[in-house]
Amino acid sequence: CFVPDQVLYRLDSGSRGCFRLQFSQSGRLLAAACADMLMFPLRIYALASGTCVKAFTGHHDLVYDISWSGDDEWLVTASSDNTAKLWQVMHAPAHGTNGNPSENVITLQHTCFVYTAQFHPAAMEREATDSARSQKTEEKTGQGRVVVTGGYDGVVRAWDVGTRRITREATAHRSHINATSFDRLGSRMFTGDGAGVVVVWDTSLQADGKGPKLEALKSISDFHGAPINNICINPGTGRKVLVHCRGGVIYVIDSRFYNGVTKISGFVNQDWPIKSQYSPCGSYIITGSENNKILVFEEDSGTVSHTFQGATLGLVEPVPAVAWHPTIHVLAMCSFGANQ
């Protein structure tokens, strides 16, 4: 991987900036959770042109997480408006044309703030290869897909998207759940909470049709009680797990033995739920900060490889999210605040 050093686009966001970013699996699209005065729109940009091609409205409070389905047909968002929402991206009307792209949204109602939502990767693969199902029906209902959510009440929930129902729920955290991350096969999931605890789960799909198993395998509390902002599994080897903690520390742990490998610090993150991310090759970790800097660290050594000054990029407020393109040398960064 190479770290780019030239600005490709400056994209419009909301009047209060953007809080979360995520490239699609193919890398053709970039999803941005933006913020206006009363609404929190989800905007989809085409990387080839830098234009907004889809725009969705429906959330009434901050969006804390974005996740694409494996085939890029759907997006799931988690919000402090007590919902997770699924958006049918590929078949929604284009931005600026007739039709309401938000009509077919699926809402997963909760009784608390929702901080994280992720598609189960094995459920998506099974759906994509099942030729016996009607593709048209799948696009409308999301049948066969599974989403896992976590939030303020500390409960992990598995949802059948087709029926909009909870199939399983489990409690192993004593604090609010901020982060979820699956391994490639979906057989294990890592969740992190506000008390600095990571729980490892068996999330293999079960033959009873009720989604993943949701059995807690191990609890890891080696993070000095610092709230965990996000968790990311190394896409290169899959053997290391990034645990980003409040207080400006990123721990890299071994995904097999759960012991610490690297401790990374040197960025400002005391209060905000800032998220970091691996490069596609797994050699670098990129993070934003509260003093509007973006830093790239070498994973093995924890040393700073590159520093971007947000002010020179027009990002003068905290940088809560960054995204690394899955196949080419492109980074996306956002700032949250007035006129960002």
FENGI-V738884 format. One record per helix or strand of 3 or more residues. SS is the DSSP state (2 for helix, 1 for strand). FROM is the first residue (numbers start at 1). LEN is the number of residues. If there is no record, write none. Layout:
ss: <SS,SS>
from: <FROM,FROM>
len: <LEN,LEN>
//
This chain:
ss: <1,1,1,1,1,1,1,1,1,2,2,1,1,1,1,1,1,1,1,1,1,1,1,1,1,1,2,1,1>
from: <17,29,42,52,63,74,83,106,114,121,135,146,155,165,177,188,198,215,228,240,249,260,276,284,293,304,310,321,331>
len: <7,6,5,5,6,6,6,4,6,8,7,6,6,7,6,6,5,6,6,6,6,6,3,4,6,6,4,4,4>
//
